[in-house]
């Protein structure tokens, strides 16, 4: 990242946030990007039956 002045830094922020959230792996997320982690969490939630559904049987 070019840090020569505030205007240059501000212009680069959207790309930096995109990289951080979409590409950059994080050790606390088991080397996944935040988006990849959220996507996997959402898929797991969709696959697991909810507690409400488990309580009510037909």
The 8 nearest C-alpha neighbors of each residue, nearest first, counted from 0:
[[1, 2, 11, 8, 15, 7, 3, 12],
 [0, 2, 3, 8, 7, 11, 4, 5],
 [3, 1, 4, 8, 0, 7, 5, 6],
 [2, 4, 1, 7, 5, 8, 6, 0],
 [5, 3, 7, 6, 2, 8, 1, 9],
 [4, 6, 8, 7, 9, 3, 2, 10],
 [5, 7, 9, 8, 4, 10, 3, 11],
 [8, 6, 10, 5, 9, 4, 11, 2],
 [7, 9, 5, 11, 10, 6, 2, 4],
 [10, 8, 6, 12, 11, 7, 5, 13],
 [9, 11, 7, 8, 12, 6, 13, 14],
 [12, 10, 8, 9, 14, 13, 15, 7],
 [11, 13, 15, 9, 14, 10, 16, 8],
 [14, 12, 16, 15, 11, 17, 10, 9],
 [13, 15, 17, 12, 16, 11, 18, 10],
 [14, 16, 12, 18, 17, 13, 19, 11],
 [17, 15, 19, 13, 18, 14, 20, 12],
 [18, 16, 14, 20, 15, 19, 21, 13],
 [17, 19, 22, 15, 21, 16, 20, 23],
 [18, 20, 23, 16, 17, 21, 22, 15],
 [21, 19, 33, 17, 18, 34, 32, 16],
 [22, 20, 18, 34, 32, 17, 19, 23],
 [21, 23, 18, 32, 19, 20, 24, 17],
 [22, 24, 19, 32, 18, 21, 25, 20],
 [25, 23, 32, 31, 30, 22, 26, 28],
 [26, 24, 30, 28, 27, 31, 32, 23],
 [25, 27, 30, 29, 28, 24, 31, 32],
 [26, 28, 25, 29, 30, 31, 24, 32],
 [29, 27, 26, 25, 31, 30, 36, 32],
 [30, 28, 26, 27, 31, 25, 24, 36],
 [31, 29, 24, 26, 25, 28, 32, 27],
 [32, 30, 24, 28, 29, 25, 36, 35],
 [31, 33, 24, 35, 23, 34, 21, 22],
 [34, 32, 36, 20, 35, 37, 31, 21],
 [35, 33, 37, 36, 32, 21, 20, 38],
 [34, 36, 38, 32, 33, 37, 31, 39],
 [35, 37, 33, 39, 34, 38, 31, 32],
 [38, 36, 40, 34, 39, 35, 41, 33],
 [37, 39, 35, 41, 36, 40, 34, 42],
 [38, 40, 42, 36, 37, 41, 35, 43],
 [41, 39, 37, 43, 42, 38, 36, 44],
 [40, 42, 44, 38, 43, 39, 37, 45],
 [43, 41, 39, 45, 40, 44, 38, 46],
 [44, 42, 46, 40, 41, 45, 47, 39],
 [43, 45, 41, 47, 46, 42, 40, 48],
 [46, 44, 42, 43, 47, 41, 48, 49],
 [45, 47, 43, 44, 42, 48, 41, 49],
 [48, 46, 44, 45, 49, 43, 42, 50],
 [49, 47, 50, 46, 52, 53, 45, 44],
 [48, 50, 52, 51, 47, 53, 44, 45],
 [49, 51, 53, 52, 54, 48, 55, 47],
 [52, 50, 54, 49, 53, 55, 48, 56],
 [51, 53, 49, 54, 50, 55, 48, 56],
 [52, 54, 50, 51, 55, 49, 48, 56],
 [55, 53, 51, 52, 50, 56, 49, 57],
 [56, 54, 52, 53, 57, 51, 50, 49],
 [55, 57, 54, 53, 52, 51, 50, 48],
 [56, 55, 54, 52, 53, 51, 50, 48]]
